[in-house]
Amino acid sequence: ERMPFSYDAISQVSVELAPFDVIYGGFSACNINAVTKLGSNDFYGGAFYDYTSDSLRGDKLEGDKVTSGSYDEQRYGITLGGPIIQDKLFFFVAAEKLDGANLFSRGPIGSGAIDEVGVTQADLDEIVRIANEVYQYDPGNIPTSLDHSDEKLLVKLDWNISDSQRLAFTYNWNDGENFSQSDSGTRNIEFSNHIYERGAELTSYVGTLYSDWTDRFSTELRLGYLELDNRQLSIGGTDFGEMRIERVGPGGVNVYIGGDDSRQSNKLKYDVTTLALRGMYDLDDHALTFGYEVESLDIYNLFIQHTETENRFDEECGSSNPNGCIDAFREGRPDDIYYGNAMPSNDPQDGAAEWSYKINTAYLQDEWITAGGDLTLVLGLR
């Protein structure tokens, strides 16, 4: 959802447009490389804090008073680097936390919302009453804001094993979310249990051994692991299907309650393991680069709509009977019922896709400086 590590952890960023070098792969057009800070023999660090709230936000739009909802948002972080063993072992840590809010602009007629949709509070109250009394389901409210959070932690260790070898290890963790409306536009309005969390937890480990074997020959050995757990979850859970009551109120608005139809069975998780061995050899006018890399990817992906159904009440209301769809909702008579699942078990887990693959890469490159240093030729194969 956001950058997975604190901005204060970055030492430098390089942007390379279409680089011609055999060490690069797995992207097109542009490569962006962020280098994190290191520990040193001196302790150093920093901290920050920022805050905002609805009281610091404007309350008028083109002269008309609007309601943006009550919220507070704060972000704070800290960095610290220094020695564990002088000249030998160093650390750097960066941590950051966000306690924020997602704002929603829609509301019924007369609510003062930035986007007032064409439905009355009385119509919404009646839908809530029916949902509770007939279906024993509480759809929530019409939210103006919902709290969200984001946490980041980066830990880096650097060990000078000897004058010719250095070992670097980086741990990175991030967990955060946003809350999103599924059905947007001023012809739709949804209760809070229909809104969904869009979040992810990322964990990665990378270890790199740098070795200078001679004045001319050096190597890098890197081992990495990354895991991403993606979340798509309706706030109210998935044990009650989506209900869509159409053409409600003077503006003919669609009202949504229940778990969003696209989040009833929605899950993505994957992990990536990488191993890379790279060598560099200096032959005066020729700089040789060669290496081998393997990347393994394991994926779990589940997406099936309507496993808990979508029920539409949309055909019994019109100009002559504007409340007909609410009446049908009260009487439990949907005009359309959508259902999808894995067959024949009706267990959505049987519809999930699980697969994996590996990419093996070998490369060789010669950077040849000739014509007295006025011309450089790069020849490579990947």
N, C-alpha and C positions, 0 to 999 in steps of 0.2 A: 504494500500500500504506500509506503514511503521509503526513503533511502534507508538501507538496512543497517547503517552505522552512523555514528554521530559525525556531523560535519567537522567538529573540532578535532576529530581523529585524523584528518587528512593533512599530510605534509605537502603534497604537490599533486597536480593532475596534468596528464599529458593527453592531447587530442591529436590523433594521427589519421589523416584522410587518405584512404586507400593505400596503406603502407605496403611496399613491395619487400617482404621479408618472409622467409620460409617458417619462422617461428610463430607466425600469426595464422589463425584459422578459426572457423566457427562464427564468422560475422561477415558483413558486407559493408562497403563504403567507408565506415569510420570505426576506429578503435579508440575507446576511452579507457585510460588506465589511471586509477587512483592509488597513490602510494601513501600508506599510513605512517604516522610518526613513530619514532624509535626512542627507547630509553637511552640515557647517557650516564656519564660519571657524576653529573649534577642533577639534583632533583628540580623538577619544574612542573607546572600544572596550571589549571585555570578552572573557573566556574562561571556559570551564567544562569540567569532567571528572567523569564518574561511572562507577562500576565495581560489578559484582556477579559472583558465581560460585556454583557448587553448594555451596561451603563456607559460604556465607552463607544458604543455604536450609535449611528444616527437613527432617529425614530420617525423621520419624514421622508417621503418619496414624492418629488415634484410638488411639495407643499402639503401633501396629504399624510396624516399620521398613520403609521403602520406598526404592527406588532411583530417583533422578531423572536419572541420567546425569551425566557430567563436562562442564562448560562454563564459559566465561568470557565476560563481556559488558562492553564499555566503550563510552562515548559521549563525544565531545569536540567542541568547537566554538569559533569565534572570530568576533568582529565588530570592524570598524574603519571609522571614518568621519572625514572631514576635508576640507580644501581642497586642490585642485590649483592653482587660481589664486584668491587671496584675493578675496572678494566676487563672483567670476565663475563658477567651475567647482568643483563639489564631488563627492565620491564617498562611497559606502557599500558595504561588502562584508560578507557573512555566509556562513560555511562551517561545515558540520557533518558528522560521520561517525559511523556506528554499526557496530561489530563485535559482533554478537550471536549468539544461538542460538535456534532453535525446539526446544522440548522435546516428546517423545513419551512417552505414558504406558503403552503396551501392551507386554506381553512374555509369554513362555510360562510355564507352571506352574513355580513355584519360582524364578523370576528375581528376585523382589522388586520387580517393576514395580508402579506404582500400580494399573494395571488388568491383572491376570493373566488372560489368555484361556485357554480350555480346550484347549490343545495342548501337547505335551511338546517339550522341546528335541531329543529323539531324532527325533521326526517331522520337525521343521524341518531337522535335519541331513541326514536322508534326502532331503528335497526338494532341498536344495542339492547333494547328491552327484549326484542324477539330472540336475538341470539342467546341471551342469558336464560330466558324463560322457556323457550321452545327447544333450543339445541344444547342447553346447559354449557354454553361457551361464552367466555368473556373476551371480546375482540380487542380490548384495550381502549385507547383514546386516539384523538387526532393530535399527534405530537407537533410541537414547535421546535423542539431540540431533543437530542439524545446524547448522553455522555459516551465518549470513546477514549481509548488510550493507546499509547505506543511506547514500548520500552526497547532500549538498545544497550548492548554490552559488547565491548571489544577488549580483548586482552592479548598483548603481544609480548613475547619473550625472545631475547636475542642472546646467544651464548657464543662467545669467542673461544672455541675449543682449543685453537692454537693460532699461530701466526698465519697459517695457511687454510684454516677451516673455520666456518661459522655456521651455526644452526639457528634458524628462525622458526618460531611457531606462532600462529595466529588463531585465536578462537573468536568467533563472532556469533552473537545471538540477537534475534529481533523478533518481537511478538507485538502485533498491533492490529487494529481493525477500524473500519468505517461502517456507518449504517446508511443504507441506500433505499430509496423508494423504488419499487419494482415497476409500477405503472405511472408514468409521468404525464404531464400535460394538464391543462385546466378543465378537461372533461372527465378527469378521474380524481378520486380521493380515496385514501386507504387508511385503515386503522393501524395502530402501532404494531399489532401482532403480525401484520402482513409485510412490514418492513423487514429487511434482512441484513444480517451482519456479513460484511465482506472482509475477511481477515486472513492472516497467515502467520505461521511461526517458522522462522528460518534458523537453522543451526549449521555452522560450518567450522571445519578444522583444516588447517593447512600447515604442513611442515616442509621446510626447504633446507637442504644442506648445500652450502657453497664451499667448493674446494679448489685451491690453487695448487696443482701438482708440480708445476714448474713455472718459470717466468713466462712461458709461452702457452701452456696448456692448463685449462680450468674446466670445471664441470658444475652442473646444478642438478640435484636430485630432489624432486618435489612429489609429495604425496598429499592428496586432498580428499575431503569428504564433505558433501553438502546434502542437507535434508530440508525439504520444504513441505509443510503441512498446510494446505489451503482450506479455508472454511467459507461455506456459503450456507448460512443458517437463518431461517426466519425467526424473529424474536419470540414468537409464540409457540415455537416447536413445529413438528411435522405430523402430529397425531390428529389434526383436524384439517381437512382439505380446504382449498380456496373456494370462496363463495363470492360471486360477482352479481350484485343487484344493479340492473341497468336502468337508465333513464329516470333517475330519482330527482325530484325537486324541479323548480321552474327552469333550470338550465339543462336538464336532461343529463345528469352526471352519473357515471358508473362508480359504485361504491364497492370496495374490496374489504373482505374480512378473511381470517384464516391464514394458514401457511401458504406462501407464494408457490404457485404451481411449478416453477422452475427450480425451487430449492427443496422440494420434498425428498429428492434423492440426488444429491449433488455433492461430490467429494473428489478432490484431486490431491494426490500425494506422490512425491517422487524423491529419489535420492541419486546423487551423482558421485562416483568415485573416480579420481584421476591419478595417474602415475606418469611422471615425465622424467626423462633423463636427457640432458643436453650437454654437449661438449663444445668448447671454443678453442681453436688452435691458431696461434699467430705465426705466420710465415713471412714476416716483413711486409712485402707487397701484397700478400694474400692473407685474408682473415677467413678462416674456415669455421663454419657453424654446422653441427650435425646433431641429430637426436632422434629419439623414439618416444611416443606418447600413446597412452591408452586411456580411453574414457568409457566408463560403464554407466548406463542410465537405466534405472528401474522405475516403472510408472504404474500407479493405480489411478484409474479415472472412472468415476461413476457419474452418469448424468441420464436420468430418465424423468420426463415430465409426468405429472398427474398420478403418481403412485398412491397418493391419498385423495385423489379426484379433484376436479374443478367443476363446480356446479354453477350454471348460469341461469339467472332469472331475468329473461330479456325479451319475452314475446307477448306478455300480457299487459303491457302498459303502452299508452299512447295519449294523444291529445284528448280523447274521450274518457280515458281512464288512467290519469297520470300516476296513480298509486297502485296500479295493478301488479307491478313487479314486486313491490313491498308486500302486497297481499299474498302473492304466490310464495314469497319467502316465508311469510308467517305460517302458511299452510303446508310448507315442505314440498312444493311442487316445482322443482327445477325444470326448465324447458330443455336444457342440454346438460348432459353429464359426460365429462371427459375422464377416461381412465387409461393408464398405460403402465405396463410392468413387464418383468421378465417372464417368459413362458417356458414350460407350463407351471413353474413353481409359484409364480406371483411373489417371489422374493427379489427385491431390487438388487441385492448383492449378487445375484446370479447374472445380472445385466452389466456388471462392472467389467471394464477392460483392464487386464493386467498384462504387461509385456515389458521386455527389456531389450537393449541392444548395446553393442560395443563399437567404438570407433578406434581403429589402430592407425597411427600416423608415423611415418618415417620421413625425414627430410635431410637435405644436404645443400649447403650454400657456400659459394666462394665470392667474397668481396675483394675485387682486384683493383688496386690503386696503380695506375700506369700513367704514361706520358708525363713523367716527372711530377706526379701528384695532381695534374690538371684534369685527369679523367678517372672516374671510378666506374667500373663495370660490376654489376651484381648478377651472378648466375646461380640459379637455385632450382631444386626439384623437391616437391612436397607430395 
